[in-house]
Amino acid sequence: MRFRLSPPLLPALVAVLIPATAEAVDFRLDGYYRVRGRVYDSTSLTRADDEPYKLGTEAYLQHRLRLEPHLRINPFVNVYTQFDLLDLTHFGASPEVRQIDPWDELAAGTGGIPDTLTETVLPGEDYSSNIALKRAWAEVETRYVDFRFGRMGNHWGMGILANDGNCDRCDFGDTVDRVQVRGRVGPAQLSLAYQTHAEGLTNVDDDVQSLLFTGGYASELHGVGAYVEYRTKPSESFRGLYADVWGRARLGPLRLEIEAALVYGKWAGSPIPVDGETGEPLAPLSVEDLTILSSGGALRADLSMSPIAAGLEVGYATGDSDLTDTEVHTFSFDRDHDIALLLFQEPLPSLLTPDSFDEQDRQVAAEIDPDAVVTGTAVSNAFYVTPYFAYDIRENLTAKVQLAAAWALVRNERLTGEKSFYGVEIGADVSWRLFENFELGGRAAFLFPGDAFDDAHRAFTFGGEARAIVRF
């Protein structure tokens, strides 16, 4: 059935959906500036002098200025953006550009020794990568449904499957281009969204896109919900289903939160090019049809009775016993769901590739050999336990100690040791909030690698972090 709206009916419909208002546009700026220093000794998990490709002590400082401008057009229409400036940029990395005449002695009188901090001579080039518009989206509220469209963060539950990386200590963040319709009935919400994860060539089926359904109920004390995403990439015959359930409850001083995720999919890989005349394949089949079936989950319990607090998180992520077959069972948590300072946070052991090492002048490039890594930057093929205890020394000063222990769920060729214990990490954290918007903190951890690593790379390692955060 087709129908048309006469011109007089259009203003009436708009008036029903969005009540008219006459207000000035409001501007609000949120965000934070973070400086963080880290030191590791050593993520190669060895101190042997005859190990040519190991990393020694690593130390660096890095910035991040996150700006989150918010335009409130009226009570029903809002526009949000997110900028990251100097995002994870190390101190000393392209802070200044100086024009140098290679034929004349430098004005600074350094006797021919370059005093420029970059190789660029065109002012501004080095700054292009230091300013990034990460997200921009609009939200429109009506009496019955809400609309969201644009590039926005993707987050769900505890953040083991989808994590927007908006926490103070996060580094990455999941971002999607999305068009979403959301309905509300009291504390219950249902939403349907179309998402584009990667755009290829126009009018070619090489895009990664998905349909997302979320629904749930949330009150001040309790909440439960479901996340179902169907993702496709036609050019590689990929189809994937991502399902997740989440719940939380507060029982007096006890807070419980649980999340479980399941991934199922099929992937045939890129099509094989063929000869236009004979139809014969031009390249051998490199990827067979893959079946993906994996899962992961976490349970967190926090008990807070000021001035003390204690808690526990346990979780698992499935793995593959055979890395060469056509069945994929490895589940990886989102990289921003961190359980420790070193364990499943840094590649361990972090050995350098032979091509990146210059024996003559003892210089190395920052290229980690992926074949040497046993544990990567996210929880995968693991069962872990992370108990902690915290104490408020003063109203604005908190100290925390935490233990993290992990085991591999299945044995495979990547585990170079004899058994499946990844190790145990013992850490401490101190946070000092001097003012409402300014916080200093630091943490340190010792990691004692387990028998999942080989004997040559099982030396304990130390990690430390100092941070300063200004929130606004």
C-alpha positions in Angstrom: 0.0 0.0 0.0 1.4 3.4 -0.9 0.3 6.7 0.7 1.3 10.3 0.5 1.3 13.0 3.2 -0.2 16.2 2.1 2.0 19.3 2.8 -0.3 20.5 5.7 0.1 17.2 7.5 3.9 17.3 7.5 4.3 20.1 10.1 1.7 18.4 12.3 3.6 15.1 12.2 6.9 16.9 13.1 5.1 18.7 16.0 3.9 15.4 17.4 7.2 13.6 17.2 9.5 16.5 18.3 7.9 19.3 20.4 9.0 22.8 19.2 11.5 24.6 21.4 13.2 27.9 21.0 16.5 27.7 22.9 20.1 28.7 22.3 22.6 26.0 21.5 24.5 24.9 24.6 28.1 23.9 24.4 29.8 21.6 26.9 33.4 20.3 26.9 34.3 17.1 28.7 37.4 14.9 28.7 40.8 14.5 30.3 44.5 15.0 29.9 46.7 12.1 30.9 50.4 11.7 31.2 51.6 8.2 31.9 55.1 6.8 32.4 55.9 3.1 32.2 58.9 0.9 32.7 59.3 -2.8 32.0 62.3 -5.0 32.9 62.0 -7.1 30.8 59.1 -8.4 28.7 61.5 -10.8 27.0 61.3 -12.9 30.2 65.0 -13.5 30.0 68.2 -11.9 31.3 70.6 -14.2 29.6 73.6 -12.3 28.1 73.7 -14.6 25.1 70.1 -13.9 24.0 70.6 -11.6 20.9 67.0 -10.6 20.3 65.8 -9.8 23.8 64.5 -6.4 24.9 66.2 -4.9 27.9 64.7 -2.3 30.2 62.0 -0.3 28.4 60.9 3.1 29.8 58.8 5.9 28.2 56.4 8.7 28.9 53.3 9.3 26.8 50.5 11.8 26.4 46.8 11.8 25.7 44.4 14.8 25.6 40.9 13.6 25.0 38.3 16.3 24.2 34.6 15.5 24.1 32.6 18.5 22.9 28.8 18.2 23.2 26.4 20.5 21.4 22.9 20.6 22.9 20.7 21.9 20.1 17.6 21.6 22.1 16.3 19.2 24.8 15.7 16.6 22.1 18.6 17.0 19.6 22.3 16.5 20.6 25.5 16.2 18.7 28.6 14.6 20.3 32.2 14.4 19.1 35.4 12.9 20.5 38.9 14.2 19.6 42.2 12.6 20.7 45.3 14.8 20.6 48.8 13.5 21.0 47.1 10.1 21.4 49.6 7.7 23.1 52.4 9.8 21.7 55.7 9.3 23.5 57.5 12.3 25.0 60.1 13.5 22.4 58.1 12.2 19.4 57.8 15.1 16.9 57.2 17.9 19.4 58.9 20.5 17.2 59.9 21.1 13.6 62.9 23.3 12.8 64.0 24.4 9.4 67.7 23.5 8.8 70.0 24.6 6.1 72.3 21.6 5.5 75.0 23.8 4.0 75.4 26.3 6.8 76.3 25.8 10.4 73.3 25.6 12.7 72.4 28.8 14.4 72.6 27.1 17.7 76.3 26.7 17.2 76.3 22.9 17.7 79.2 22.4 15.3 77.2 20.5 12.7 75.3 18.2 15.1 71.6 18.4 14.2 69.4 19.9 16.9 66.1 19.2 15.1 63.8 16.7 16.8 62.4 15.5 13.5 63.4 14.9 9.9 60.6 17.0 8.6 61.3 20.5 7.3 57.7 21.5 6.4 56.1 22.9 9.6 52.9 21.1 10.4 53.5 17.7 8.8 54.6 16.0 12.0 51.4 17.3 13.7 48.9 15.7 11.3 49.0 12.4 13.1 48.7 14.1 16.5 45.1 15.3 16.0 42.4 12.7 15.4 38.7 13.1 15.2 37.7 9.7 16.6 33.9 9.9 16.8 31.0 12.2 15.8 27.4 11.3 16.1 23.9 12.8 16.7 21.1 11.7 19.0 17.5 12.6 18.4 14.9 11.9 21.1 11.2 11.7 20.4 8.2 10.7 22.6 8.3 7.2 21.4 11.7 6.3 20.0 15.3 7.6 19.8 17.6 7.9 16.8 21.4 7.7 16.8 23.5 8.0 13.7 27.2 8.6 13.0 30.5 7.3 14.2 30.3 6.3 17.8 31.8 4.0 20.4 30.6 0.4 20.8 30.3 -0.9 24.4 28.3 -3.6 26.1 28.3 -5.0 29.6 31.7 -5.5 31.2 33.4 -4.8 27.9 34.8 -8.3 27.2 33.2 -8.4 23.7 32.6 -4.7 22.9 34.5 -2.0 24.7 34.4 1.7 23.8 37.7 2.4 25.6 36.3 5.4 27.5 37.8 4.6 30.9 40.7 6.7 32.2 43.2 3.9 31.8 42.0 2.5 28.4 44.1 2.8 25.3 42.1 1.6 22.3 38.3 1.5 22.0 35.8 0.0 19.6 34.3 2.4 17.1 31.6 1.8 14.5 29.6 3.8 11.9 26.0 3.2 13.1 22.4 4.1 12.4 20.3 3.0 15.4 16.7 3.1 16.4 16.0 2.7 20.1 12.7 2.3 21.9 12.1 2.8 25.7 9.3 1.5 27.9 10.2 2.6 31.4 13.5 1.0 32.4 13.4 -1.5 29.5 15.1 -0.7 26.2 15.2 -2.3 22.7 17.3 -1.2 19.9 18.1 -2.2 16.3 21.1 -0.8 14.5 22.9 -1.1 11.1 26.7 -0.9 11.4 29.6 -0.5 9.0 33.0 -1.8 10.4 35.1 -1.4 7.3 34.3 0.2 3.9 35.9 -1.2 0.8 35.4 -0.2 -2.8 32.1 1.5 -3.7 29.5 -0.9 -5.2 31.7 -3.9 -4.4 30.7 -6.5 -1.7 33.9 -6.1 0.2 32.5 -4.1 3.2 32.3 -5.5 6.7 28.8 -4.6 8.0 26.4 -5.9 10.5 22.9 -5.8 12.1 22.8 -5.4 15.8 20.0 -6.0 18.2 20.2 -5.1 21.9 17.6 -5.3 24.6 17.5 -5.2 28.3 16.2 -3.9 31.6 18.2 -1.7 33.9 17.3 -0.1 37.2 19.5 1.6 39.9 20.2 -1.8 41.6 19.8 -4.4 38.9 20.2 -5.0 35.2 20.1 -7.7 32.5 20.4 -7.6 28.8 21.3 -9.4 25.5 23.5 -8.3 22.6 23.1 -10.1 19.2 25.1 -9.1 16.2 25.1 -10.6 12.7 28.2 -9.6 10.8 29.1 -10.2 7.1 31.8 -9.7 4.5 30.4 -11.1 1.2 33.7 -10.8 -0.7 35.3 -13.4 1.7 32.1 -15.3 2.3 32.3 -14.4 6.0 29.2 -14.7 8.2 29.4 -14.4 11.9 27.0 -14.3 14.9 28.1 -12.6 18.1 25.8 -13.2 21.0 26.3 -11.9 24.6 24.3 -11.9 27.8 25.0 -9.6 30.7 23.6 -9.0 34.1 24.4 -7.1 37.3 22.9 -6.8 40.8 23.7 -4.8 43.9 22.9 -6.5 47.3 23.8 -4.0 50.0 27.6 -3.6 50.0 28.0 -6.5 47.5 28.0 -5.8 43.7 27.9 -8.7 41.2 28.3 -8.6 37.5 28.5 -11.4 34.9 28.9 -11.6 31.1 29.1 -14.5 28.7 29.8 -14.3 25.0 29.5 -16.8 22.1 30.9 -16.4 18.5 29.9 -18.6 15.7 30.7 -18.1 12.0 31.9 -19.3 8.6 34.7 -17.9 6.6 35.9 -19.1 3.2 38.7 -16.5 2.7 39.4 -14.4 -0.4 38.2 -15.8 -3.7 41.0 -17.4 -5.8 41.8 -15.4 -9.0 41.3 -17.4 -12.2 42.6 -17.1 -15.8 40.0 -15.3 -17.9 40.4 -17.7 -20.8 41.0 -21.1 -19.3 39.2 -20.6 -16.0 42.2 -22.2 -14.2 43.1 -20.9 -10.8 46.1 -18.5 -10.8 47.0 -19.2 -7.2 46.8 -22.2 -5.0 44.1 -22.3 -2.3 45.7 -20.7 0.8 42.7 -20.7 3.2 40.2 -23.4 3.4 36.6 -23.0 4.7 36.8 -22.2 8.4 34.2 -22.8 11.0 34.4 -20.5 14.0 33.0 -21.4 17.4 34.3 -19.8 20.5 33.2 -18.4 23.8 34.3 -16.4 26.8 32.9 -15.0 30.0 33.7 -13.2 33.3 32.2 -12.9 36.7 33.1 -10.0 39.0 32.2 -9.6 42.7 33.0 -6.4 44.7 32.4 -5.9 48.4 32.8 -2.4 49.7 32.6 -1.4 53.4 34.5 1.8 53.8 37.4 2.2 54.4 38.0 -1.3 53.0 37.0 -3.1 49.8 37.7 -6.5 48.4 36.8 -8.3 45.2 37.4 -11.1 42.8 37.1 -11.6 39.0 37.2 -14.9 37.3 37.0 -15.5 33.6 37.7 -17.8 30.7 38.3 -17.6 27.0 38.4 -20.7 24.8 41.4 -21.7 22.7 42.5 -24.0 19.9 44.4 -27.2 20.5 45.3 -27.4 16.8 46.2 -24.1 15.2 46.4 -25.6 11.7 43.0 -27.2 11.2 39.8 -25.6 9.8 38.1 -25.1 13.1 38.7 -21.9 15.1 37.9 -22.0 18.8 40.0 -19.2 20.1 38.1 -16.4 21.8 39.9 -13.1 22.6 38.7 -10.5 25.1 38.6 -6.9 24.0 42.1 -5.3 24.5 40.7 -2.7 26.9 39.5 -5.3 29.4 42.7 -5.5 31.3 43.3 -7.9 34.2 46.9 -6.9 35.1 49.7 -4.6 34.2 51.7 -7.3 32.3 49.8 -10.5 32.0 47.6 -10.3 28.8 48.6 -6.7 28.5 52.0 -6.9 26.9 53.3 -9.5 24.4 55.2 -12.1 26.4 57.9 -13.0 25.6 58.7 -9.9 23.5 61.6 -11.1 21.3 62.7 -9.1 18.3 62.7 -10.5 14.8 66.2 -11.2 13.5 65.9 -8.7 10.6 65.2 -5.9 13.1 68.5 -6.3 15.0 71.8 -4.8 14.0 74.6 -6.7 15.7 77.3 -4.2 14.7 75.9 -1.0 16.2 73.6 -2.7 18.8 70.4 -0.9 17.5 67.0 -2.5 17.4 63.7 -1.7 15.8 60.4 -2.0 17.6 59.3 -5.2 15.8 58.2 -8.0 18.0 58.5 -11.5 16.6 54.9 -12.8 16.6 56.0 -16.4 16.5 57.7 -16.0 19.9 54.6 -14.6 21.7 52.9 -17.0 24.1 50.4 -14.5 25.6 49.3 -11.4 23.7 47.6 -8.1 24.5 44.2 -9.7 25.4 42.9 -12.6 27.4 42.8 -15.6 25.1 42.9 -19.4 25.7 42.9 -18.9 29.4 41.2 -19.3 32.7 42.1 -16.5 35.2 41.5 -15.4 38.7 42.2 -11.9 40.0 41.4 -11.2 43.7 42.2 -7.8 45.2 42.0 -5.9 48.5 41.8 -2.1 48.8 42.0 0.3 51.7 41.2 4.0 51.9 44.2 5.4 53.8 42.6 8.8 53.7 39.4 10.1 52.1 41.3 10.9 48.9 44.1 8.3 49.1 43.5 4.6 48.3 45.9 1.7 48.2 45.2 -1.6 46.4 46.9 -4.9 46.1 46.0 -7.5 43.5 47.0 -11.0 42.4 46.4 -12.3 38.9 46.9 -16.0 38.0 46.1 -17.7 34.7 46.2 -21.1 33.1 45.8 -22.2 29.5 42.5 -24.0 28.8 44.1 -26.2 26.0 47.6 -27.1 25.0 48.9 -26.1 21.6 52.1 -25.4 19.7 52.3 -21.8 20.8 52.8 -22.8 24.4 56.5 -23.5 24.4 56.8 -24.9 27.9 55.9 -28.3 29.3 52.6 -27.5 31.0 49.8 -24.9 30.9 50.4 -22.4 33.8 50.9 -18.9 32.4 52.1 -17.5 35.7 51.1 -15.3 38.6 51.4 -11.5 38.8 51.4 -9.6 42.1 50.8 -5.9 42.0 50.0 -2.8 44.0 48.3 0.4 43.1 48.0 3.8 44.8 45.6 6.6 43.8 45.8 10.1 45.3 43.0 12.5 44.4 44.5 15.9 45.3 41.5 17.8 44.0 38.2 16.9 42.5 39.6 17.0 38.9 43.2 16.1 39.5 44.6 12.6 40.4 48.1 11.2 40.8 48.7 7.5 40.9 51.1 4.7 40.4 51.3 0.9 40.3 53.9 -1.8 40.2 53.8 -5.5 39.5 56.0 -8.5 39.5 55.2 -11.3 37.1 56.5 -14.8 37.7 56.0 -16.7 34.5 54.8 -20.3 34.7 55.6 -23.5 32.9 53.6 -22.5 29.8 56.8 -20.7 28.8 60.0 -22.5 28.0 62.9 -22.7 30.4 64.9 -19.9 28.6 62.1 -17.4 28.9 60.8 -17.9 32.4 62.6 -15.2 34.3 60.5 -12.9 36.5 59.8 -9.5 35.1 58.9 -6.1 36.7 56.5 -3.5 35.5 55.7 0.0 36.8 53.5 2.9 35.9 53.1 6.5 37.1 50.2 8.6 36.0 48.7 12.1 36.3 45.2 12.8 35.1 43.3 16.1 34.9 39.6 15.6 34.2 37.2 18.2 33.1 
